[in-house]
């Protein structure tokens, strides 16, 4: 997801029911070597309609209840830009999917690329 290649990515499992029927969501944790102030995050995904929360975390393995919601966005197909202008510096960032793309025949989502823009860069 952070390799500059939008032809590959990370897929959720396929579910028969929409979240939160079986669990509250699913996601991926991104860790930085030191705290960074981000101005924007771009999510590349073919899964239009996926709802994603961006959450800061105190550690790389923090449980969801110890993370803090920064913002929420509904993805469109291709690039979705997410403003991080009001966020605090972060070392760990959770990209948490709370609603999958799909229909009654199956729900799943894919994230192909994450791009981070530092504030002032």
HULINPE-V681545 format. One record per residue. N is the residue number from 1. SS is DSSP state (hx for helix, st for strand, lp for the rest). PSI is psi in degrees with one decimal (* if undefined). Layout:
[[N:SS:PSI] [N:SS:PSI]]
This chain:
[[1:lp:-15.3] [2:lp:51.8] [3:lp:4.5] [4:lp:8.6] [5:lp:104.9] [6:lp:3.1] [7:lp:-7.9] [8:lp:162.5] [9:lp:-165.5] [10:st:130.8] [11:st:142.6] [12:lp:169.8] [13:lp:167.4] [14:lp:132.7] [15:st:150.0] [16:lp:-19.6] [17:lp:148.3] [18:lp:150.2] [19:lp:146.6] [20:lp:31.8] [21:lp:-47.1] [22:lp:-29.5] [23:lp:162.4] [24:lp:-16.3] [25:lp:-172.7] [26:st:151.0] [27:st:-172.5] [28:st:139.1] [29:st:133.1] [30:st:131.7] [31:st:139.9] [32:st:154.0] [33:st:-33.0] [34:st:168.5] [35:st:135.6] [36:st:145.1] [37:lp:114.0] [38:st:145.0] [39:st:-27.8] [40:st:149.9] [41:st:132.8] [42:st:128.2] [43:st:120.2] [44:st:125.1] [45:st:143.7] [46:lp:0.8] [47:lp:69.5] [48:lp:139.8] [49:lp:-12.1] [50:lp:133.4] [51:st:127.1] [52:st:132.0] [53:st:137.4] [54:st:123.6] [55:st:137.3] [56:st:151.2] [57:st:144.8] [58:lp:-26.7] [59:lp:165.5] [60:lp:-23.7] [61:lp:26.3] [62:lp:137.0] [63:lp:158.0] [64:hx:-40.9] [65:hx:-13.2] [66:hx:2.2] [67:lp:162.4] [68:st:126.7] [69:st:131.2] [70:st:-46.7] [71:st:169.3] [72:st:145.4] [73:st:147.6] [74:st:123.7] [75:lp:146.3] [76:lp:166.7] [77:lp:131.7] [78:st:-143.4] [79:st:133.1] [80:st:119.6] [81:st:135.2] [82:st:117.4] [83:st:132.1] [84:lp:16.9] [85:lp:-31.0] [86:lp:6.5] [87:lp:162.8] [88:lp:163.7] [89:lp:142.1] [90:st:150.5] [91:st:-31.7] [92:st:132.2] [93:st:125.5] [94:st:124.4] [95:st:103.0] [96:st:114.7] [97:st:120.6] [98:st:-14.6] [99:st:124.9] [100:lp:161.1] [101:st:153.5] [102:st:-162.2] [103:st:-171.0] [104:lp:-18.9] [105:lp:-11.7] [106:st:143.4] [107:st:129.4] [108:st:164.4] [109:lp:156.8] [110:st:137.9] [111:st:122.1] [112:lp:-33.0] [113:st:140.9] [114:st:130.8] [115:st:129.9] [116:st:135.9] [117:st:120.2] [118:st:147.6] [119:lp:137.9] [120:lp:1.8] [121:lp:*]]
